[in-house]
Amino acid sequence: MVDRSNKPSAISPAAGGPQPTVTAEGGKVTARLSTGESVEVILYGATVTSWKNANGHENLWVSSAAKLDGSKAIRGGIPVVFPVFGPPPKDHATSALPQHGFARISHWEYLGKSSSESAPVSKSGDSAVRLDFGLTPGNVSAEMRKAWPYEFALQYSVTLGRDGLQTVLEVRNPGTQKWDFQMLTHTYFHTPDISKTAVRGLAGVRYADKVLDMTEHYSQGNELKFEGQVDRVYKSLQQNTTSIVVDDKPAYDVVRDNLTDTVVWNPWKEGAQAIGDFEPKDGYKNMVCVEAGCVSGWQSLEGNDGFEAGQVLKSYL
Ligand SMILES: O=P(O)(O)OC[C@H]1O[C@H](O)[C@H](O)[C@@H](O)[C@@H]1O
């Protein structure tokens, strides 16, 4: 088990003030703060498909051809990757699973809401709202169970505050047999113009470049710009904040908690053409994935052990 230095504070019922509204219907949970911020989570994959600021700005990119009916992983928003990132290695216990595992293609249960005035995303005096989702073997298809027959329990918490959006994944092994996993939140950020967009906070870090046959490199400058396809796994980052800037101005921050790695992905023109549910085809100009996770190695969980990690997303748009 990996210890967590920075656990989010306990959620306590909010006192007074206008309360957030939460609706759960049609396989979707929507929460809105009295100040106007909102979030929408589809139970299929517990995928966050919308996160808006009080001014109405949508922070996430979702393909106009994304399947929202449970027939395919949702192309956009924040898919949850578990228990393997990317194509599973051939000689590993996850080898029979599809790319990025089963969490994003399973129907999660909505466990309920709670309010908090002490979450990392709440401004003082304002309440944040937390939505909890659960996934256990009973929610997973027989095919996926056969491919990965371990006992597990996942709890995914999405907390909306005026200061941002927090996602936390708690992974538990209630069985007796030890297993390994990787996890990642595959956030698709919306950007007005990829040619003016850069990612900062990745300097001096070792990364595997998937575009260059997984070869290893060291990142030089502190800024990654986009002039073609980018698909990199940055490993063991020291600094816990990765920032997206547009025209040199802050757009988003991703603050990792107990997650060592960050994947940066933009499929560019050729990649978008090759992905059936990526629409519009020039949508790559309006998105960038900055994905916080632990994917460069494996986390091991003994029986009755647990692991918890997450991210806080901030928007300045
Ligand atoms: O098409 P998907 O299975 O959703 O994967 C989309 C992308 O996810 C990650 O960012 C990987 O690093 C990419 O290599 C992959 O193309």
The ligand as a Tripos MOL2 file, in Angstrom:
@<TRIPOS>MOLECULE
LIG
   16    16     1     0     0
SMALL
NO_CHARGES

@<TRIPOS>ATOM
      1 O1         -8.6780    5.5990  -27.9920 O.co2     1 LIG1
      2 P1         -8.5020    5.3490  -26.5020 P.3       1 LIG1
      3 O2         -8.4360    3.8980  -26.1570 O.co2     1 LIG1
      4 O3         -9.5360    6.0870  -25.7160 O.co2     1 LIG1
      5 O4         -7.0990    5.9800  -26.1170 O.3       1 LIG1
      6 C1         -6.8300    7.3190  -26.3260 C.3       1 LIG1
      7 C2         -5.3960    7.6430  -25.9080 C.3       1 LIG1
      8 O5         -5.2700    7.4340  -24.5350 O.3       1 LIG1
      9 C3         -3.9820    7.7920  -23.9710 C.3       1 LIG1
     10 O6         -3.8110    9.1610  -23.9790 O.3       1 LIG1
     11 C4         -2.8600    7.0930  -24.6630 C.3       1 LIG1
     12 O7         -1.6030    7.5850  -24.2540 O.3       1 LIG1
     13 C5         -2.9750    7.1980  -26.1540 C.3       1 LIG1
     14 O8         -2.0020    6.3670  -26.7550 O.3       1 LIG1
     15 C6         -4.3640    6.7990  -26.6110 C.3       1 LIG1
     16 O9         -4.4490    6.9310  -27.9990 O.3       1 LIG1
@<TRIPOS>BOND
     1     1     2 2
     2     2     3 1
     3     2     4 1
     4     2     5 1
     5     5     6 1
     6     6     7 1
     7     7     8 1
     8     7    15 1
     9     8     9 1
    10     9    10 1
    11     9    11 1
    12    11    12 1
    13    11    13 1
    14    13    14 1
    15    13    15 1
    16    15    16 1
@<TRIPOS>SUBSTRUCTURE
     1 LIG1         1 GROUP 0 **** ****
